[in-house]
Amino acid sequence: MFDYPQLDPVALSLGPLKVHWYGLMYLLGFFGIWVLGRYRASDPGSGWDARMVDDVVFYGILGTILGGRLGYMFFYGLDQLIANPWNLFKVWEGGMSFHGGLIGVFITLWLFSRRRGIGFWQVTDFVAPLVPLALFTGRIGNFINGELWGHPTDAPWGMRVPCERFGEYCGGLPPGTTWSPPLHASQLYEAALEGPALFLTLWIFSARPRPTMAVSGMFLLGYGVFRLLVEFVRQPDAHIGYLAFDWLTMGQVLTLPMVLLGVLLLILAYRSIRPSKAVKRP
């Protein structure tokens, strides 16, 4: 059993300006994508160059931030948005939806592909193996923020959280209780699965020539399966709860279509057996 290390969500305070670890983790993830993207583009057969990577990362950042925040507010915080529209801009408080970010990235990558005259799925096949870097750092940001905890557990790796900061996990305990029961650190589970595990899966899978759409399909399938697994031990958002059956969560409802789409893309990719063509540089 472990105790939560009492991490401060604020990394640096400069007068009224506060720099949060959550935002820094996203910046670190985008930087990792940029570095690894340039490395992949250095392969003469990739069809990509450094400037194209710079542009696609910029488009991806826009899609992630705008889509992630809008998606969170519409999927998980619509009541907060209606009560105070300014909540939409309070990114420093956390609250980014992967599914909203994915939709945003798809839109911006489609715009990038149109501008560059590149096939949309060729772009996503190049980008997909890079995304787990940002997913990993984002989940570490969730852990530092102390959000997305799992259900109580008897597992030896369960983690107690301080009742003073996380009183919602200490309900029903005697007054004066300092620590919660051990909880699943579900944000760390997601960091490990959506980060290193998904990264290695996609990196190895994409090391050999694959049909167009196959790498994108494997990303959607891999992420979806990992996310669905963790959702069974992760507590639902308190203001939403379970949608049905005392186990169905909003995360599962939003993730299942990803799994189905990933399977469909893999089927279509291997049915066509068209090796991914080199991207034509403008």
Secondary structure as a PSIPRED ss2 file (coil, helix, strand):
# PSIPRED VFORMAT (PSIPRED V4.0)

   1 M C   1.000  0.000  0.000
   2 F E   0.000  0.000  1.000
   3 D E   0.000  0.000  1.000
   4 Y C   1.000  0.000  0.000
   5 P C   1.000  0.000  0.000
   6 Q C   1.000  0.000  0.000
   7 L C   1.000  0.000  0.000
   8 D C   1.000  0.000  0.000
   9 P C   1.000  0.000  0.000
  10 V E   0.000  0.000  1.000
  11 A E   0.000  0.000  1.000
  12 L E   0.000  0.000  1.000
  13 S E   0.000  0.000  1.000
  14 L E   0.000  0.000  1.000
  15 G C   1.000  0.000  0.000
  16 P C   1.000  0.000  0.000
  17 L E   0.000  0.000  1.000
  18 K E   0.000  0.000  1.000
  19 V E   0.000  0.000  1.000
  20 H E   0.000  0.000  1.000
  21 W H   0.000  1.000  0.000
  22 Y H   0.000  1.000  0.000
  23 G H   0.000  1.000  0.000
  24 L H   0.000  1.000  0.000
  25 M H   0.000  1.000  0.000
  26 Y H   0.000  1.000  0.000
  27 L H   0.000  1.000  0.000
  28 L H   0.000  1.000  0.000
  29 G H   0.000  1.000  0.000
  30 F H   0.000  1.000  0.000
  31 F H   0.000  1.000  0.000
  32 G H   0.000  1.000  0.000
  33 I H   0.000  1.000  0.000
  34 W H   0.000  1.000  0.000
  35 V H   0.000  1.000  0.000
  36 L H   0.000  1.000  0.000
  37 G H   0.000  1.000  0.000
  38 R H   0.000  1.000  0.000
  39 Y H   0.000  1.000  0.000
  40 R H   0.000  1.000  0.000
  41 A H   0.000  1.000  0.000
  42 S C   1.000  0.000  0.000
  43 D C   1.000  0.000  0.000
  44 P C   1.000  0.000  0.000
  45 G C   1.000  0.000  0.000
  46 S C   1.000  0.000  0.000
  47 G C   1.000  0.000  0.000
  48 W C   1.000  0.000  0.000
  49 D C   1.000  0.000  0.000
  50 A H   0.000  1.000  0.000
  51 R H   0.000  1.000  0.000
  52 M H   0.000  1.000  0.000
  53 V H   0.000  1.000  0.000
  54 D H   0.000  1.000  0.000
  55 D H   0.000  1.000  0.000
  56 V H   0.000  1.000  0.000
  57 V H   0.000  1.000  0.000
  58 F H   0.000  1.000  0.000
  59 Y H   0.000  1.000  0.000
  60 G H   0.000  1.000  0.000
  61 I H   0.000  1.000  0.000
  62 L H   0.000  1.000  0.000
  63 G H   0.000  1.000  0.000
  64 T H   0.000  1.000  0.000
  65 I H   0.000  1.000  0.000
  66 L H   0.000  1.000  0.000
  67 G H   0.000  1.000  0.000
  68 G H   0.000  1.000  0.000
  69 R H   0.000  1.000  0.000
  70 L H   0.000  1.000  0.000
  71 G H   0.000  1.000  0.000
  72 Y H   0.000  1.000  0.000
  73 M H   0.000  1.000  0.000
  74 F H   0.000  1.000  0.000
  75 F H   0.000  1.000  0.000
  76 Y C   1.000  0.000  0.000
  77 G C   1.000  0.000  0.000
  78 L H   0.000  1.000  0.000
  79 D H   0.000  1.000  0.000
  80 Q H   0.000  1.000  0.000
  81 L H   0.000  1.000  0.000
  82 I H   0.000  1.000  0.000
  83 A H   0.000  1.000  0.000
  84 N C   1.000  0.000  0.000
  85 P H   0.000  1.000  0.000
  86 W H   0.000  1.000  0.000
  87 N H   0.000  1.000  0.000
  88 L H   0.000  1.000  0.000
  89 F H   0.000  1.000  0.000
  90 K C   1.000  0.000  0.000
  91 V H   0.000  1.000  0.000
  92 W H   0.000  1.000  0.000
  93 E H   0.000  1.000  0.000
  94 G C   1.000  0.000  0.000
  95 G C   1.000  0.000  0.000
  96 M C   1.000  0.000  0.000
  97 S C   1.000  0.000  0.000
  98 F H   0.000  1.000  0.000
  99 H H   0.000  1.000  0.000
 100 G H   0.000  1.000  0.000
 101 G H   0.000  1.000  0.000
 102 L H   0.000  1.000  0.000
 103 I H   0.000  1.000  0.000
 104 G H   0.000  1.000  0.000
 105 V H   0.000  1.000  0.000
 106 F H   0.000  1.000  0.000
 107 I H   0.000  1.000  0.000
 108 T H   0.000  1.000  0.000
 109 L H   0.000  1.000  0.000
 110 W H   0.000  1.000  0.000
 111 L H   0.000  1.000  0.000
 112 F H   0.000  1.000  0.000
 113 S H   0.000  1.000  0.000
 114 R H   0.000  1.000  0.000
 115 R H   0.000  1.000  0.000
 116 R H   0.000  1.000  0.000
 117 G C   1.000  0.000  0.000
 118 I C   1.000  0.000  0.000
 119 G C   1.000  0.000  0.000
 120 F H   0.000  1.000  0.000
 121 W H   0.000  1.000  0.000
 122 Q H   0.000  1.000  0.000
 123 V H   0.000  1.000  0.000
 124 T H   0.000  1.000  0.000
 125 D H   0.000  1.000  0.000
 126 F H   0.000  1.000  0.000
 127 V H   0.000  1.000  0.000
 128 A H   0.000  1.000  0.000
 129 P H   0.000  1.000  0.000
 130 L H   0.000  1.000  0.000
 131 V H   0.000  1.000  0.000
 132 P H   0.000  1.000  0.000
 133 L H   0.000  1.000  0.000
 134 A H   0.000  1.000  0.000
 135 L H   0.000  1.000  0.000
 136 F H   0.000  1.000  0.000
 137 T H   0.000  1.000  0.000
 138 G H   0.000  1.000  0.000
 139 R H   0.000  1.000  0.000
 140 I H   0.000  1.000  0.000
 141 G H   0.000  1.000  0.000
 142 N H   0.000  1.000  0.000
 143 F H   0.000  1.000  0.000
 144 I H   0.000  1.000  0.000
 145 N H   0.000  1.000  0.000
 146 G C   1.000  0.000  0.000
 147 E C   1.000  0.000  0.000
 148 L C   1.000  0.000  0.000
 149 W C   1.000  0.000  0.000
 150 G E   0.000  0.000  1.000
 151 H C   1.000  0.000  0.000
 152 P E   0.000  0.000  1.000
 153 T C   1.000  0.000  0.000
 154 D C   1.000  0.000  0.000
 155 A C   1.000  0.000  0.000
 156 P C   1.000  0.000  0.000
 157 W C   1.000  0.000  0.000
 158 G C   1.000  0.000  0.000
 159 M E   0.000  0.000  1.000
 160 R E   0.000  0.000  1.000
 161 V C   1.000  0.000  0.000
 162 P E   0.000  0.000  1.000
 163 C C   1.000  0.000  0.000
 164 E C   1.000  0.000  0.000
 165 R C   1.000  0.000  0.000
 166 F C   1.000  0.000  0.000
 167 G H   0.000  1.000  0.000
 168 E H   0.000  1.000  0.000
 169 Y H   0.000  1.000  0.000
 170 C C   1.000  0.000  0.000
 171 G C   1.000  0.000  0.000
 172 G C   1.000  0.000  0.000
 173 L C   1.000  0.000  0.000
 174 P C   1.000  0.000  0.000
 175 P C   1.000  0.000  0.000
 176 G C   1.000  0.000  0.000
 177 T C   1.000  0.000  0.000
 178 T C   1.000  0.000  0.000
 179 W E   0.000  0.000  1.000
 180 S C   1.000  0.000  0.000
 181 P C   1.000  0.000  0.000
 182 P C   1.000  0.000  0.000
 183 L E   0.000  0.000  1.000
 184 H C   1.000  0.000  0.000
 185 A C   1.000  0.000  0.000
 186 S H   0.000  1.000  0.000
 187 Q H   0.000  1.000  0.000
 188 L H   0.000  1.000  0.000
 189 Y H   0.000  1.000  0.000
 190 E H   0.000  1.000  0.000
 191 A H   0.000  1.000  0.000
 192 A H   0.000  1.000  0.000
 193 L H   0.000  1.000  0.000
 194 E H   0.000  1.000  0.000
 195 G H   0.000  1.000  0.000
 196 P H   0.000  1.000  0.000
 197 A H   0.000  1.000  0.000
 198 L H   0.000  1.000  0.000
 199 F H   0.000  1.000  0.000
 200 L H   0.000  1.000  0.000
 201 T H   0.000  1.000  0.000
 202 L H   0.000  1.000  0.000
 203 W H   0.000  1.000  0.000
 204 I H   0.000  1.000  0.000
 205 F H   0.000  1.000  0.000
 206 S C   1.000  0.000  0.000
 207 A C   1.000  0.000  0.000
 208 R C   1.000  0.000  0.000
 209 P C   1.000  0.000  0.000
 210 R C   1.000  0.000  0.000
 211 P E   0.000  0.000  1.000
 212 T C   1.000  0.000  0.000
 213 M C   1.000  0.000  0.000
 214 A H   0.000  1.000  0.000
 215 V H   0.000  1.000  0.000
 216 S H   0.000  1.000  0.000
 217 G H   0.000  1.000  0.000
 218 M H   0.000  1.000  0.000
 219 F H   0.000  1.000  0.000
 220 L H   0.000  1.000  0.000
 221 L H   0.000  1.000  0.000
 222 G H   0.000  1.000  0.000
 223 Y H   0.000  1.000  0.000
 224 G H   0.000  1.000  0.000
 225 V H   0.000  1.000  0.000
 226 F H   0.000  1.000  0.000
 227 R H   0.000  1.000  0.000
 228 L H   0.000  1.000  0.000
 229 L H   0.000  1.000  0.000
 230 V H   0.000  1.000  0.000
 231 E H   0.000  1.000  0.000
 232 F C   1.000  0.000  0.000
 233 V C   1.000  0.000  0.000
 234 R E   0.000  0.000  1.000
 235 Q C   1.000  0.000  0.000
 236 P C   1.000  0.000  0.000
 237 D C   1.000  0.000  0.000
 238 A C   1.000  0.000  0.000
 239 H C   1.000  0.000  0.000
 240 I C   1.000  0.000  0.000
 241 G C   1.000  0.000  0.000
 242 Y C   1.000  0.000  0.000
 243 L C   1.000  0.000  0.000
 244 A E   0.000  0.000  1.000
 245 F C   1.000  0.000  0.000
 246 D C   1.000  0.000  0.000
 247 W C   1.000  0.000  0.000
 248 L E   0.000  0.000  1.000
 249 T C   1.000  0.000  0.000
 250 M H   0.000  1.000  0.000
 251 G H   0.000  1.000  0.000
 252 Q H   0.000  1.000  0.000
 253 V H   0.000  1.000  0.000
 254 L H   0.000  1.000  0.000
 255 T H   0.000  1.000  0.000
 256 L H   0.000  1.000  0.000
 257 P H   0.000  1.000  0.000
 258 M H   0.000  1.000  0.000
 259 V H   0.000  1.000  0.000
 260 L H   0.000  1.000  0.000
 261 L H   0.000  1.000  0.000
 262 G H   0.000  1.000  0.000
 263 V H   0.000  1.000  0.000
 264 L H   0.000  1.000  0.000
 265 L H   0.000  1.000  0.000
 266 L H   0.000  1.000  0.000
 267 I H   0.000  1.000  0.000
 268 L H   0.000  1.000  0.000
 269 A H   0.000  1.000  0.000
 270 Y H   0.000  1.000  0.000
 271 R H   0.000  1.000  0.000
 272 S H   0.000  1.000  0.000
 273 I C   1.000  0.000  0.000
 274 R C   1.000  0.000  0.000
 275 P E   0.000  0.000  1.000
 276 S C   1.000  0.000  0.000
 277 K C   1.000  0.000  0.000
 278 A C   1.000  0.000  0.000
 279 V C   1.000  0.000  0.000
 280 K C   1.000  0.000  0.000
 281 R C   1.000  0.000  0.000
 282 P C   1.000  0.000  0.000
